[in-house]
Amino acid sequence: MFLSAKELEQLTGLKRPGAQARWLSTRRYKFERRVDGTIALRLEELDAHTLTKASETKHRRALDLSYLDKAG
C-alpha cells in the first residue's frame, strides 16, 4: 500500500511533487516517481523511518574482558 497524496502532503508539509521528492531524499526515504511526476511512498518505508513499527535490534556478542584481570 502507498500513502495517499494528502498523507504525503501532511508528512512533508509540501504540495509540489518535486519539493516532496527533495524532502524525502534528504531524509533517505526510498520512493518512486510515477509517470505523472507524483510520488509513490510505501507505507512500509514510512514505518521503517518512524516509531510506529518496532525496530529490529541488532544483537552483538559480549566482549571477553577476562584477559584484563590476568594482566595485573
CHARMM internal coordinates of N, CA and C (Angstrom, degrees):
IC EDIT
DIST 1 N 1 CA 1.4418
DIST 1 CA 1 C 1.5253
ANGL 1 N 1 CA 1 C 109.51
DIST 1 C 2 N 1.2956
ANGL 1 CA 1 C 2 N 114.71
DIHE 1 N 1 CA 1 C 2 N 152.41
DIST 2 N 2 CA 1.4600
ANGL 1 C 2 N 2 CA 122.08
DIHE 1 CA 1 C 2 N 2 CA -178.00
DIST 2 CA 2 C 1.5211
ANGL 2 N 2 CA 2 C 110.73
DIHE 1 C 2 N 2 CA 2 C -117.97
DIST 2 C 3 N 1.3183
ANGL 2 CA 2 C 3 N 116.36
DIHE 2 N 2 CA 2 C 3 N 156.39
DIST 3 N 3 CA 1.4549
ANGL 2 C 3 N 3 CA 120.84
DIHE 2 CA 2 C 3 N 3 CA 173.05
DIST 3 CA 3 C 1.5223
ANGL 3 N 3 CA 3 C 108.72
DIHE 2 C 3 N 3 CA 3 C -68.95
DIST 3 C 4 N 1.3039
ANGL 3 CA 3 C 4 N 115.70
DIHE 3 N 3 CA 3 C 4 N 145.32
DIST 4 N 4 CA 1.4621
ANGL 3 C 4 N 4 CA 119.59
DIHE 3 CA 3 C 4 N 4 CA 175.62
DIST 4 CA 4 C 1.5262
ANGL 4 N 4 CA 4 C 108.50
DIHE 3 C 4 N 4 CA 4 C -76.77
DIST 4 C 5 N 1.3171
ANGL 4 CA 4 C 5 N 115.98
DIHE 4 N 4 CA 4 C 5 N 167.75
DIST 5 N 5 CA 1.4624
ANGL 4 C 5 N 5 CA 120.97
DIHE 4 CA 4 C 5 N 5 CA 179.41
DIST 5 CA 5 C 1.5260
ANGL 5 N 5 CA 5 C 110.60
DIHE 4 C 5 N 5 CA 5 C -60.91
DIST 5 C 6 N 1.3173
ANGL 5 CA 5 C 6 N 116.80
DIHE 5 N 5 CA 5 C 6 N -39.16
DIST 6 N 6 CA 1.4687
ANGL 5 C 6 N 6 CA 121.13
DIHE 5 CA 5 C 6 N 6 CA -179.91
DIST 6 CA 6 C 1.5350
ANGL 6 N 6 CA 6 C 110.26
DIHE 5 C 6 N 6 CA 6 C -68.02
DIST 6 C 7 N 1.3321
ANGL 6 CA 6 C 7 N 117.72
DIHE 6 N 6 CA 6 C 7 N -41.15
DIST 7 N 7 CA 1.4663
ANGL 6 C 7 N 7 CA 120.88
DIHE 6 CA 6 C 7 N 7 CA 178.79
DIST 7 CA 7 C 1.5263
ANGL 7 N 7 CA 7 C 111.11
DIHE 6 C 7 N 7 CA 7 C -65.65
DIST 7 C 8 N 1.3217
ANGL 7 CA 7 C 8 N 116.49
DIHE 7 N 7 CA 7 C 8 N -39.22
DIST 8 N 8 CA 1.4567
ANGL 7 C 8 N 8 CA 120.82
DIHE 7 CA 7 C 8 N 8 CA 178.19
DIST 8 CA 8 C 1.5301
ANGL 8 N 8 CA 8 C 110.74
DIHE 7 C 8 N 8 CA 8 C -65.20
DIST 8 C 9 N 1.3218
ANGL 8 CA 8 C 9 N 115.81
DIHE 8 N 8 CA 8 C 9 N -38.19
DIST 9 N 9 CA 1.4593
ANGL 8 C 9 N 9 CA 120.45
DIHE 8 CA 8 C 9 N 9 CA 177.07
DIST 9 CA 9 C 1.5286
ANGL 9 N 9 CA 9 C 110.89
DIHE 8 C 9 N 9 CA 9 C -65.83
DIST 9 C 10 N 1.3310
ANGL 9 CA 9 C 10 N 117.09
DIHE 9 N 9 CA 9 C 10 N -39.10
DIST 10 N 10 CA 1.4659
ANGL 9 C 10 N 10 CA 120.33
DIHE 9 CA 9 C 10 N 10 CA 177.46
DIST 10 CA 10 C 1.5187
ANGL 10 N 10 CA 10 C 111.34
DIHE 9 C 10 N 10 CA 10 C -66.56
DIST 10 C 11 N 1.3244
ANGL 10 CA 10 C 11 N 116.69
DIHE 10 N 10 CA 10 C 11 N -39.30
DIST 11 N 11 CA 1.4631
ANGL 10 C 11 N 11 CA 120.84
DIHE 10 CA 10 C 11 N 11 CA -179.81
DIST 11 CA 11 C 1.5201
ANGL 11 N 11 CA 11 C 111.43
DIHE 10 C 11 N 11 CA 11 C -64.24
DIST 11 C 12 N 1.3171
ANGL 11 CA 11 C 12 N 116.35
DIHE 11 N 11 CA 11 C 12 N -48.59
DIST 12 N 12 CA 1.4653
ANGL 11 C 12 N 12 CA 120.38
DIHE 11 CA 11 C 12 N 12 CA -174.44
DIST 12 CA 12 C 1.5227
ANGL 12 N 12 CA 12 C 113.54
DIHE 11 C 12 N 12 CA 12 C -88.18
DIST 12 C 13 N 1.3300
ANGL 12 CA 12 C 13 N 117.14
DIHE 12 N 12 CA 12 C 13 N -26.48
DIST 13 N 13 CA 1.4495
ANGL 12 C 13 N 13 CA 120.56
DIHE 12 CA 12 C 13 N 13 CA -174.16
DIST 13 CA 13 C 1.5210
ANGL 13 N 13 CA 13 C 111.74
DIHE 12 C 13 N 13 CA 13 C 78.47
DIST 13 C 14 N 1.3268
ANGL 13 CA 13 C 14 N 116.71
DIHE 13 N 13 CA 13 C 14 N 12.46
DIST 14 N 14 CA 1.4598
ANGL 13 C 14 N 14 CA 122.28
DIHE 13 CA 13 C 14 N 14 CA -176.02
DIST 14 CA 14 C 1.5259
ANGL 14 N 14 CA 14 C 110.24
DIHE 13 C 14 N 14 CA 14 C -125.74
DIST 14 C 15 N 1.3391
ANGL 14 CA 14 C 15 N 116.50
DIHE 14 N 14 CA 14 C 15 N 151.21
DIST 15 N 15 CA 1.4619
ANGL 14 C 15 N 15 CA 120.98
DIHE 14 CA 14 C 15 N 15 CA -178.00
DIST 15 CA 15 C 1.5186
ANGL 15 N 15 CA 15 C 112.95
DIHE 14 C 15 N 15 CA 15 C -100.66
DIST 15 C 16 N 1.3245
ANGL 15 CA 15 C 16 N 118.12
DIHE 15 N 15 CA 15 C 16 N -38.82
DIST 16 N 16 CA 1.4618
ANGL 15 C 16 N 16 CA 121.53
DIHE 15 CA 15 C 16 N 16 CA -174.27
DIST 16 CA 16 C 1.5340
ANGL 16 N 16 CA 16 C 110.82
DIHE 15 C 16 N 16 CA 16 C -78.16
DIST 16 C 17 N 1.3250
ANGL 16 CA 16 C 17 N 117.07
DIHE 16 N 16 CA 16 C 17 N 135.39
DIST 17 N 17 CA 1.4699
ANGL 16 C 17 N 17 CA 120.60
DIHE 16 CA 16 C 17 N 17 CA -179.11
DIST 17 CA 17 C 1.5296
ANGL 17 N 17 CA 17 C 113.91
DIHE 16 C 17 N 17 CA 17 C -58.61
DIST 17 C 18 N 1.3152
ANGL 17 CA 17 C 18 N 117.80
DIHE 17 N 17 CA 17 C 18 N -35.66
DIST 18 N 18 CA 1.4606
ANGL 17 C 18 N 18 CA 120.06
DIHE 17 CA 17 C 18 N 18 CA 178.39
DIST 18 CA 18 C 1.5164
ANGL 18 N 18 CA 18 C 112.10
DIHE 17 C 18 N 18 CA 18 C -64.03
DIST 18 C 19 N 1.3154
ANGL 18 CA 18 C 19 N 115.88
DIHE 18 N 18 CA 18 C 19 N -42.34
DIST 19 N 19 CA 1.4633
ANGL 18 C 19 N 19 CA 120.91
DIHE 18 CA 18 C 19 N 19 CA 178.55
DIST 19 CA 19 C 1.5303
ANGL 19 N 19 CA 19 C 110.11
DIHE 18 C 19 N 19 CA 19 C -68.66
DIST 19 C 20 N 1.3199
ANGL 19 CA 19 C 20 N 116.85
DIHE 19 N 19 CA 19 C 20 N -38.93
DIST 20 N 20 CA 1.4635
ANGL 19 C 20 N 20 CA 120.62
DIHE 19 CA 19 C 20 N 20 CA 177.23
DIST 20 CA 20 C 1.5232
ANGL 20 N 20 CA 20 C 110.26
DIHE 19 C 20 N 20 CA 20 C -62.45
DIST 20 C 21 N 1.3237
ANGL 20 CA 20 C 21 N 117.16
DIHE 20 N 20 CA 20 C 21 N -41.80
DIST 21 N 21 CA 1.4619
ANGL 20 C 21 N 21 CA 121.25
DIHE 20 CA 20 C 21 N 21 CA 179.77
DIST 21 CA 21 C 1.5246
ANGL 21 N 21 CA 21 C 111.22
DIHE 20 C 21 N 21 CA 21 C -62.48
DIST 21 C 22 N 1.3282
ANGL 21 CA 21 C 22 N 117.06
DIHE 21 N 21 CA 21 C 22 N -42.45
DIST 22 N 22 CA 1.4706
ANGL 21 C 22 N 22 CA 120.23
DIHE 21 CA 21 C 22 N 22 CA 177.17
DIST 22 CA 22 C 1.5183
ANGL 22 N 22 CA 22 C 110.91
DIHE 21 C 22 N 22 CA 22 C -63.04
DIST 22 C 23 N 1.3269
ANGL 22 CA 22 C 23 N 117.22
DIHE 22 N 22 CA 22 C 23 N -42.56
DIST 23 N 23 CA 1.4636
ANGL 22 C 23 N 23 CA 122.11
DIHE 22 CA 22 C 23 N 23 CA 179.83
DIST 23 CA 23 C 1.5225
ANGL 23 N 23 CA 23 C 110.18
DIHE 22 C 23 N 23 CA 23 C -61.53
DIST 23 C 24 N 1.3226
ANGL 23 CA 23 C 24 N 116.02
DIHE 23 N 23 CA 23 C 24 N -46.14
DIST 24 N 24 CA 1.4664
ANGL 23 C 24 N 24 CA 120.33
DIHE 23 CA 23 C 24 N 24 CA -179.41
DIST 24 CA 24 C 1.5259
ANGL 24 N 24 CA 24 C 111.19
DIHE 23 C 24 N 24 CA 24 C -66.77
DIST 24 C 25 N 1.3209
ANGL 24 CA 24 C 25 N 117.16
DIHE 24 N 24 CA 24 C 25 N -40.21
DIST 25 N 25 CA 1.4681
ANGL 24 C 25 N 25 CA 121.06
DIHE 24 CA 24 C 25 N 25 CA -179.10
DIST 25 CA 25 C 1.5215
ANGL 25 N 25 CA 25 C 111.90
DIHE 24 C 25 N 25 CA 25 C -63.30
DIST 25 C 26 N 1.3205
ANGL 25 CA 25 C 26 N 116.70
DIHE 25 N 25 CA 25 C 26 N -41.91
DIST 26 N 26 CA 1.4689
ANGL 25 C 26 N 26 CA 119.03
DIHE 25 CA 25 C 26 N 26 CA -178.69
DIST 26 CA 26 C 1.5195
ANGL 26 N 26 CA 26 C 111.80
DIHE 25 C 26 N 26 CA 26 C -66.54
DIST 26 C 27 N 1.3163
ANGL 26 CA 26 C 27 N 116.90
DIHE 26 N 26 CA 26 C 27 N -21.37
DIST 27 N 27 CA 1.4683
ANGL 26 C 27 N 27 CA 121.48
DIHE 26 CA 26 C 27 N 27 CA 178.64
DIST 27 CA 27 C 1.5252
ANGL 27 N 27 CA 27 C 111.97
DIHE 26 C 27 N 27 CA 27 C -102.24
DIST 27 C 28 N 1.3077
ANGL 27 CA 27 C 28 N 116.30
DIHE 27 N 27 CA 27 C 28 N 10.53
DIST 28 N 28 CA 1.4593
ANGL 27 C 28 N 28 CA 125.01
DIHE 27 CA 27 C 28 N 28 CA 174.55
DIST 28 CA 28 C 1.5278
ANGL 28 N 28 CA 28 C 114.42
DIHE 27 C 28 N 28 CA 28 C 61.62
DIST 28 C 29 N 1.3242
ANGL 28 CA 28 C 29 N 116.17
DIHE 28 N 28 CA 28 C 29 N 34.61
DIST 29 N 29 CA 1.4578
ANGL 28 C 29 N 29 CA 120.97
DIHE 28 CA 28 C 29 N 29 CA 171.92
DIST 29 CA 29 C 1.5269
ANGL 29 N 29 CA 29 C 107.91
DIHE 28 C 29 N 29 CA 29 C -78.66
DIST 29 C 30 N 1.3165
ANGL 29 CA 29 C 30 N 116.19
DIHE 29 N 29 CA 29 C 30 N 143.34
DIST 30 N 30 CA 1.4691
ANGL 29 C 30 N 30 CA 120.84
DIHE 29 CA 29 C 30 N 30 CA 174.29
DIST 30 CA 30 C 1.5207
ANGL 30 N 30 CA 30 C 107.06
DIHE 29 C 30 N 30 CA 30 C -95.94
DIST 30 C 31 N 1.3155
ANGL 30 CA 30 C 31 N 116.48
DIHE 30 N 30 CA 30 C 31 N 122.25
DIST 31 N 31 CA 1.4613
ANGL 30 C 31 N 31 CA 121.56
DIHE 30 CA 30 C 31 N 31 CA -178.18
DIST 31 CA 31 C 1.5156
ANGL 31 N 31 CA 31 C 108.95
DIHE 30 C 31 N 31 CA 31 C -145.09
DIST 31 C 32 N 1.3162
ANGL 31 CA 31 C 32 N 115.77
DIHE 31 N 31 CA 31 C 32 N 169.76
DIST 32 N 32 CA 1.4513
ANGL 31 C 32 N 32 CA 121.06
DIHE 31 CA 31 C 32 N 32 CA 177.52
DIST 32 CA 32 C 1.5134
ANGL 32 N 32 CA 32 C 108.99
DIHE 31 C 32 N 32 CA 32 C -127.13
DIST 32 C 33 N 1.3251
ANGL 32 CA 32 C 33 N 114.66
DIHE 32 N 32 CA 32 C 33 N 153.61
DIST 33 N 33 CA 1.4666
ANGL 32 C 33 N 33 CA 120.24
DIHE 32 CA 32 C 33 N 33 CA 175.31
DIST 33 CA 33 C 1.5114
ANGL 33 N 33 CA 33 C 108.27
DIHE 32 C 33 N 33 CA 33 C -101.77
DIST 33 C 34 N 1.3155
ANGL 33 CA 33 C 34 N 114.98
DIHE 33 N 33 CA 33 C 34 N 131.18
DIST 34 N 34 CA 1.4577
ANGL 33 C 34 N 34 CA 119.91
DIHE 33 CA 33 C 34 N 34 CA 176.50
DIST 34 CA 34 C 1.5274
ANGL 34 N 34 CA 34 C 109.76
DIHE 33 C 34 N 34 CA 34 C -77.31
DIST 34 C 35 N 1.3204
ANGL 34 CA 34 C 35 N 116.18
DIHE 34 N 34 CA 34 C 35 N 170.00
DIST 35 N 35 CA 1.4648
ANGL 34 C 35 N 35 CA 121.54
DIHE 34 CA 34 C 35 N 35 CA -178.95
DIST 35 CA 35 C 1.5240
ANGL 35 N 35 CA 35 C 111.37
DIHE 34 C 35 N 35 CA 35 C -59.16
DIST 35 C 36 N 1.3311
ANGL 35 CA 35 C 36 N 116.24
DIHE 35 N 35 CA 35 C 36 N -34.87
DIST 36 N 36 CA 1.4690
ANGL 35 C 36 N 36 CA 119.21
DIHE 35 CA 35 C 36 N 36 CA -179.53
DIST 36 CA 36 C 1.5297
ANGL 36 N 36 CA 36 C 113.10
DIHE 35 C 36 N 36 CA 36 C -82.13
DIST 36 C 37 N 1.3496
ANGL 36 CA 36 C 37 N 117.54
DIHE 36 N 36 CA 36 C 37 N 2.11
DIST 37 N 37 CA 1.4583
ANGL 36 C 37 N 37 CA 121.59
DIHE 36 CA 36 C 37 N 37 CA 176.77
DIST 37 CA 37 C 1.5094
ANGL 37 N 37 CA 37 C 114.99
DIHE 36 C 37 N 37 CA 37 C 95.29
DIST 37 C 38 N 1.3372
ANGL 37 CA 37 C 38 N 117.89
DIHE 37 N 37 CA 37 C 38 N -9.72
DIST 38 N 38 CA 1.4583
ANGL 37 C 38 N 38 CA 120.20
DIHE 37 CA 37 C 38 N 38 CA 179.41
DIST 38 CA 38 C 1.5233
ANGL 38 N 38 CA 38 C 110.06
DIHE 37 C 38 N 38 CA 38 C -74.36
DIST 38 C 39 N 1.3188
ANGL 38 CA 38 C 39 N 115.00
DIHE 38 N 38 CA 38 C 39 N 164.47
DIST 39 N 39 CA 1.4557
ANGL 38 C 39 N 39 CA 122.22
DIHE 38 CA 38 C 39 N 39 CA -175.43
DIST 39 CA 39 C 1.5248
ANGL 39 N 39 CA 39 C 110.40
DIHE 38 C 39 N 39 CA 39 C -97.00
DIST 39 C 40 N 1.3277
ANGL 39 CA 39 C 40 N 115.85
DIHE 39 N 39 CA 39 C 40 N 137.63
DIST 40 N 40 CA 1.4596
ANGL 39 C 40 N 40 CA 122.53
DIHE 39 CA 39 C 40 N 40 CA 174.16
DIST 40 CA 40 C 1.5218
ANGL 40 N 40 CA 40 C 107.72
DIHE 39 C 40 N 40 CA 40 C -114.70
DIST 40 C 41 N 1.3318
ANGL 40 CA 40 C 41 N 116.25
DIHE 40 N 40 CA 40 C 41 N 108.78
DIST 41 N 41 CA 1.4601
ANGL 40 C 41 N 41 CA 122.29
DIHE 40 CA 40 C 41 N 41 CA -179.93
DIST 41 CA 41 C 1.5158
ANGL 41 N 41 CA 41 C 108.37
DIHE 40 C 41 N 41 CA 41 C -117.17
DIST 41 C 42 N 1.3127
ANGL 41 CA 41 C 42 N 116.40
DIHE 41 N 41 CA 41 C 42 N 121.75
DIST 42 N 42 CA 1.4669
ANGL 41 C 42 N 42 CA 121.07
DIHE 41 CA 41 C 42 N 42 CA -178.98
DIST 42 CA 42 C 1.5253
ANGL 42 N 42 CA 42 C 110.37
DIHE 41 C 42 N 42 CA 42 C -73.83
DIST 42 C 43 N 1.3287
ANGL 42 CA 42 C 43 N 115.72
DIHE 42 N 42 CA 42 C 43 N 146.74
DIST 43 N 43 CA 1.4652
ANGL 42 C 43 N 43 CA 120.72
DIHE 42 CA 42 C 43 N 43 CA 177.15
DIST 43 CA 43 C 1.5204
ANGL 43 N 43 CA 43 C 110.83
DIHE 42 C 43 N 43 CA 43 C -62.45
DIST 43 C 44 N 1.3282
ANGL 43 CA 43 C 44 N 117.34
DIHE 43 N 43 CA 43 C 44 N -34.76
DIST 44 N 44 CA 1.4632
ANGL 43 C 44 N 44 CA 120.86
DIHE 43 CA 43 C 44 N 44 CA 178.80
DIST 44 CA 44 C 1.5271
ANGL 44 N 44 CA 44 C 111.44
DIHE 43 C 44 N 44 CA 44 C -61.84
DIST 44 C 45 N 1.3248
ANGL 44 CA 44 C 45 N 115.70
DIHE 44 N 44 CA 44 C 45 N -37.24
DIST 45 N 45 CA 1.4623
ANGL 44 C 45 N 45 CA 120.13
DIHE 44 CA 44 C 45 N 45 CA 178.27
DIST 45 CA 45 C 1.5234
ANGL 45 N 45 CA 45 C 110.35
DIHE 44 C 45 N 45 CA 45 C -67.87
DIST 45 C 46 N 1.3074
ANGL 45 CA 45 C 46 N 116.95
DIHE 45 N 45 CA 45 C 46 N -40.17
DIST 46 N 46 CA 1.4606
ANGL 45 C 46 N 46 CA 120.50
DIHE 45 CA 45 C 46 N 46 CA 176.93
DIST 46 CA 46 C 1.5244
ANGL 46 N 46 CA 46 C 109.91
DIHE 45 C 46 N 46 CA 46 C -63.00
DIST 46 C 47 N 1.3262
ANGL 46 CA 46 C 47 N 116.71
DIHE 46 N 46 CA 46 C 47 N -44.13
DIST 47 N 47 CA 1.4609
ANGL 46 C 47 N 47 CA 120.61
DIHE 46 CA 46 C 47 N 47 CA 178.98
DIST 47 CA 47 C 1.5247
ANGL 47 N 47 CA 47 C 112.02
DIHE 46 C 47 N 47 CA 47 C -61.62
DIST 47 C 48 N 1.3085
ANGL 47 CA 47 C 48 N 116.71
DIHE 47 N 47 CA 47 C 48 N -34.75
DIST 48 N 48 CA 1.4606
ANGL 47 C 48 N 48 CA 120.27
DIHE 47 CA 47 C 48 N 48 CA 179.64
DIST 48 CA 48 C 1.5323
ANGL 48 N 48 CA 48 C 111.87
DIHE 47 C 48 N 48 CA 48 C -66.60
DIST 48 C 49 N 1.3308
ANGL 48 CA 48 C 49 N 117.38
DIHE 48 N 48 CA 48 C 49 N -22.72
DIST 49 N 49 CA 1.4674
ANGL 48 C 49 N 49 CA 121.49
DIHE 48 CA 48 C 49 N 49 CA -177.95
DIST 49 CA 49 C 1.5250
ANGL 49 N 49 CA 49 C 113.42
DIHE 48 C 49 N 49 CA 49 C -103.62
DIST 49 C 50 N 1.3069
ANGL 49 CA 49 C 50 N 117.11
DIHE 49 N 49 CA 49 C 50 N -2.89
DIST 50 N 50 CA 1.4555
ANGL 49 C 50 N 50 CA 119.27
DIHE 49 CA 49 C 50 N 50 CA -178.32
DIST 50 CA 50 C 1.5187
ANGL 50 N 50 CA 50 C 110.38
DIHE 49 C 50 N 50 CA 50 C -121.81
DIST 50 C 51 N 1.2830
ANGL 50 CA 50 C 51 N 116.06
DIHE 50 N 50 CA 50 C 51 N 174.65
DIST 51 N 51 CA 1.4633
ANGL 50 C 51 N 51 CA 121.04
DIHE 50 CA 50 C 51 N 51 CA -178.64
DIST 51 CA 51 C 1.5179
ANGL 51 N 51 CA 51 C 112.76
DIHE 50 C 51 N 51 CA 51 C -89.47
DIST 51 C 52 N 1.3277
ANGL 51 CA 51 C 52 N 118.27
DIHE 51 N 51 CA 51 C 52 N 6.45
DIST 52 N 52 CA 1.4563
ANGL 51 C 52 N 52 CA 119.77
DIHE 51 CA 51 C 52 N 52 CA -178.48
DIST 52 CA 52 C 1.5127
ANGL 52 N 52 CA 52 C 111.89
DIHE 51 C 52 N 52 CA 52 C -72.10
DIST 52 C 53 N 1.3178
ANGL 52 CA 52 C 53 N 117.24
DIHE 52 N 52 CA 52 C 53 N -19.31
DIST 53 N 53 CA 1.4507
ANGL 52 C 53 N 53 CA 121.78
DIHE 52 CA 52 C 53 N 53 CA 179.42
DIST 53 CA 53 C 1.5187
ANGL 53 N 53 CA 53 C 108.08
DIHE 52 C 53 N 53 CA 53 C -121.52
DIST 53 C 54 N 1.3126
ANGL 53 CA 53 C 54 N 116.71
DIHE 53 N 53 CA 53 C 54 N 134.85
DIST 54 N 54 CA 1.4591
ANGL 53 C 54 N 54 CA 120.42
DIHE 53 CA 53 C 54 N 54 CA -179.26
DIST 54 CA 54 C 1.5201
ANGL 54 N 54 CA 54 C 109.82
DIHE 53 C 54 N 54 CA 54 C -63.72
DIST 54 C 55 N 1.3010
ANGL 54 CA 54 C 55 N 115.49
DIHE 54 N 54 CA 54 C 55 N 132.95
DIST 55 N 55 CA 1.4616
ANGL 54 C 55 N 55 CA 119.05
DIHE 54 CA 54 C 55 N 55 CA -179.55
DIST 55 CA 55 C 1.5244
ANGL 55 N 55 CA 55 C 109.80
DIHE 54 C 55 N 55 CA 55 C -81.35
DIST 55 C 56 N 1.3118
ANGL 55 CA 55 C 56 N 114.29
DIHE 55 N 55 CA 55 C 56 N 151.72
DIST 56 N 56 CA 1.4474
ANGL 55 C 56 N 56 CA 119.83
DIHE 55 CA 55 C 56 N 56 CA 178.01
DIST 56 CA 56 C 1.5251
ANGL 56 N 56 CA 56 C 108.06
DIHE 55 C 56 N 56 CA 56 C -78.78
DIST 56 C 57 N 1.3251
ANGL 56 CA 56 C 57 N 116.72
DIHE 56 N 56 CA 56 C 57 N 129.61
DIST 57 N 57 CA 1.4540
ANGL 56 C 57 N 57 CA 120.11
DIHE 56 CA 56 C 57 N 57 CA -179.60
DIST 57 CA 57 C 1.5188
ANGL 57 N 57 CA 57 C 108.96
DIHE 56 C 57 N 57 CA 57 C -93.33
DIST 57 C 58 N 1.3056
ANGL 57 CA 57 C 58 N 115.44
DIHE 57 N 57 CA 57 C 58 N 142.66
DIST 58 N 58 CA 1.4530
ANGL 57 C 58 N 58 CA 120.98
DIHE 57 CA 57 C 58 N 58 CA 177.18
DIST 58 CA 58 C 1.5193
ANGL 58 N 58 CA 58 C 108.17
DIHE 57 C 58 N 58 CA 58 C -92.55
DIST 58 C 59 N 1.3086
ANGL 58 CA 58 C 59 N 115.32
DIHE 58 N 58 CA 58 C 59 N 131.59
DIST 59 N 59 CA 1.4589
ANGL 58 C 59 N 59 CA 120.39
DIHE 58 CA 58 C 59 N 59 CA 178.81
DIST 59 CA 59 C 1.5206
ANGL 59 N 59 CA 59 C 108.86
DIHE 58 C 59 N 59 CA 59 C -95.62
DIST 59 C 60 N 1.3032
ANGL 59 CA 59 C 60 N 114.69
DIHE 59 N 59 CA 59 C 60 N 127.53
DIST 60 N 60 CA 1.4593
ANGL 59 C 60 N 60 CA 120.15
DIHE 59 CA 59 C 60 N 60 CA 179.20
DIST 60 CA 60 C 1.5143
ANGL 60 N 60 CA 60 C 109.54
DIHE 59 C 60 N 60 CA 60 C -110.53
DIST 60 C 61 N 1.3104
ANGL 60 CA 60 C 61 N 114.10
DIHE 60 N 60 CA 60 C 61 N 150.16
DIST 61 N 61 CA 1.4531
ANGL 60 C 61 N 61 CA 119.15
DIHE 60 CA 60 C 61 N 61 CA 175.98
DIST 61 CA 61 C 1.5193
ANGL 61 N 61 CA 61 C 109.31
DIHE 60 C 61 N 61 CA 61 C -70.35
DIST 61 C 62 N 1.3160
ANGL 61 CA 61 C 62 N 115.74
DIHE 61 N 61 CA 61 C 62 N 143.78
DIST 62 N 62 CA 1.4579
ANGL 61 C 62 N 62 CA 119.69
DIHE 61 CA 61 C 62 N 62 CA 177.16
DIST 62 CA 62 C 1.5277
ANGL 62 N 62 CA 62 C 108.77
DIHE 61 C 62 N 62 CA 62 C -73.94
DIST 62 C 63 N 1.3127
ANGL 62 CA 62 C 63 N 116.13
DIHE 62 N 62 CA 62 C 63 N 141.54
DIST 63 N 63 CA 1.4553
ANGL 62 C 63 N 63 CA 120.40
DIHE 62 CA 62 C 63 N 63 CA 178.85
DIST 63 CA 63 C 1.5204
ANGL 63 N 63 CA 63 C 110.20
DIHE 62 C 63 N 63 CA 63 C -73.37
DIST 63 C 64 N 1.3251
ANGL 63 CA 63 C 64 N 116.18
DIHE 63 N 63 CA 63 C 64 N 141.23
DIST 64 N 64 CA 1.4661
ANGL 63 C 64 N 64 CA 122.04
DIHE 63 CA 63 C 64 N 64 CA 176.89
DIST 64 CA 64 C 1.5251
ANGL 64 N 64 CA 64 C 107.62
DIHE 63 C 64 N 64 CA 64 C -93.21
DIST 64 C 65 N 1.3020
ANGL 64 CA 64 C 65 N 116.06
DIHE 64 N 64 CA 64 C 65 N 103.36
DIST 65 N 65 CA 1.4720
ANGL 64 C 65 N 65 CA 120.89
DIHE 64 CA 64 C 65 N 65 CA -178.25
DIST 65 CA 65 C 1.5250
ANGL 65 N 65 CA 65 C 112.01
DIHE 64 C 65 N 65 CA 65 C -104.01
DIST 65 C 66 N 1.3128
ANGL 65 CA 65 C 66 N 117.48
DIHE 65 N 65 CA 65 C 66 N 16.00
DIST 66 N 66 CA 1.4633
ANGL 65 C 66 N 66 CA 120.60
DIHE 65 CA 65 C 66 N 66 CA -177.57
DIST 66 CA 66 C 1.5218
ANGL 66 N 66 CA 66 C 112.36
DIHE 65 C 66 N 66 CA 66 C -65.18
DIST 66 C 67 N 1.3154
ANGL 66 CA 66 C 67 N 118.55
DIHE 66 N 66 CA 66 C 67 N -26.88
DIST 67 N 67 CA 1.4700
ANGL 66 C 67 N 67 CA 120.25
DIHE 66 CA 66 C 67 N 67 CA -179.75
DIST 67 CA 67 C 1.5228
ANGL 67 N 67 CA 67 C 111.17
DIHE 66 C 67 N 67 CA 67 C -67.61
DIST 67 C 68 N 1.3254
ANGL 67 CA 67 C 68 N 119.10
DIHE 67 N 67 CA 67 C 68 N -20.93
DIST 68 N 68 CA 1.4573
ANGL 67 C 68 N 68 CA 121.25
DIHE 67 CA 67 C 68 N 68 CA 179.34
DIST 68 CA 68 C 1.5310
ANGL 68 N 68 CA 68 C 111.22
DIHE 67 C 68 N 68 CA 68 C -68.46
DIST 68 C 69 N 1.3479
ANGL 68 CA 68 C 69 N 117.12
DIHE 68 N 68 CA 68 C 69 N -32.10
DIST 69 N 69 CA 1.4651
ANGL 68 C 69 N 69 CA 120.35
DIHE 68 CA 68 C 69 N 69 CA 179.13
DIST 69 CA 69 C 1.5203
ANGL 69 N 69 CA 69 C 111.32
DIHE 68 C 69 N 69 CA 69 C -68.66
DIST 69 C 70 N 1.3211
ANGL 69 CA 69 C 70 N 118.37
DIHE 69 N 69 CA 69 C 70 N -30.13
DIST 70 N 70 CA 1.4689
ANGL 69 C 70 N 70 CA 122.84
DIHE 69 CA 69 C 70 N 70 CA -175.75
DIST 70 CA 70 C 1.5197
ANGL 70 N 70 CA 70 C 111.97
DIHE 69 C 70 N 70 CA 70 C -84.45
DIST 70 C 71 N 1.3125
ANGL 70 CA 70 C 71 N 118.28
DIHE 70 N 70 CA 70 C 71 N -17.02
DIST 71 N 71 CA 1.4609
ANGL 70 C 71 N 71 CA 121.81
DIHE 70 CA 70 C 71 N 71 CA -174.78
DIST 71 CA 71 C 1.5305
ANGL 71 N 71 CA 71 C 111.90
DIHE 70 C 71 N 71 CA 71 C -74.19
DIST 71 C 72 N 1.3315
ANGL 71 CA 71 C 72 N 117.78
DIHE 71 N 71 CA 71 C 72 N -23.47
DIST 72 N 72 CA 1.4490
ANGL 71 C 72 N 72 CA 123.99
DIHE 71 CA 71 C 72 N 72 CA -172.46
DIST 72 CA 72 C 1.4640
ANGL 72 N 72 CA 72 C 115.13
DIHE 71 C 72 N 72 CA 72 C -60.37
END
COOR INIT
IC SEED 1 N 1 CA 1 C
IC BUILD
